[in-house]
Amino acid sequence: LNFTENEKKLIVDLVLKNREILDNPKNDPQTVASKGKKWAEITNEYNSHFPEKKRTVDQMRKAWEQAKKWSSDPRLSGIIDGSGEPHLTDDSMMQDKFKSRLRRSDMNINEDQLKRPLENRAIQMAARMRERRLLTKTKNHQELREIAKEEQKIRILITKEILEQEKLKTQYLQNKIKEEETKLKKFGSKK
């Protein structure tokens, strides 16, 4: 995909504004739909700036992946700040600014990793799966604690109900005893 410097800068700006949604680690249908919708919005906004070069959502996603590589190459860092001039120093301010807005995992890319993209994707996928499993375990643990709390509340309510019933039985029996005592007194006074 060929993008001009202005196009690349716009892509970076649009994606960085929406990183919170796009980087959400969840993969539930609602989150996936939200990410897809956000990519469509980014694509539409991009296409409104460059109507002569309509891009698809897939092209925009690929361009973003490329943008992460642009930021680490001092010769291309001018793309990010819009100057078009390469910053040939290792400590380019724009590179630092851009990197500070990326996630840590986006920045931990070196030349060897770029040469082994399938292996890297597999490692990233395994890490994401471990993270999801951990989140699931944590969520399940929290759910189990909530269930245990609910069960305890139910036991307390049942115990209260049983005590209330016992209290009513006791009152009923006390009233019956008083009635019997009254009958006995009446019967004893008649003799």
WOBEL-V603014 format. One record per pair of residues at least 4 apart in sequence whose ideal C-beta (glycine too) atoms are under 6 Angstrom apart, sorted by sequence separation. I is the first residue (numbers start at 0). GAP is how many residues later the second one is. D is the distance in whole Angstrom. If there is no record, write none. Layout:
I:GAP:D + I:GAP:D
This chain:
2:4:4 + 17:4:5 + 18:4:5 + 54:4:4 + 101:4:4 + 108:4:5 + 115:4:6 + 183:4:6 + 2:5:5 + 25:5:4 + 54:5:6 + 77:5:5 + 86:5:4 + 101:5:5 + 69:6:4 + 77:6:5 + 23:7:5 + 46:7:5 + 77:7:5 + 112:7:5 + 77:8:5 + 98:8:5 + 69:9:5 + 76:10:5 + 74:11:5 + 20:13:6 + 21:13:6 + 73:13:5 + 80:13:4 + 42:14:5 + 73:14:5 + 79:14:5 + 76:15:5 + 20:17:5 + 39:17:6 + 42:17:5 + 76:17:5 + 38:18:5 + 41:18:6 + 73:18:6 + 76:18:5 + 79:18:5 + 17:20:5 + 70:24:6 + 70:27:4 + 13:28:5 + 9:36:6 + 67:38:5 + 9:39:6 + 14:49:5 + 10:52:5 + 11:55:5 + 10:56:6 + 0:58:6 + 2:60:6 + 0:62:6 + 11:68:6 + 7:71:4 + 8:73:5 + 4:74:5 + 4:79:5 + 22:80:6 + 15:85:5
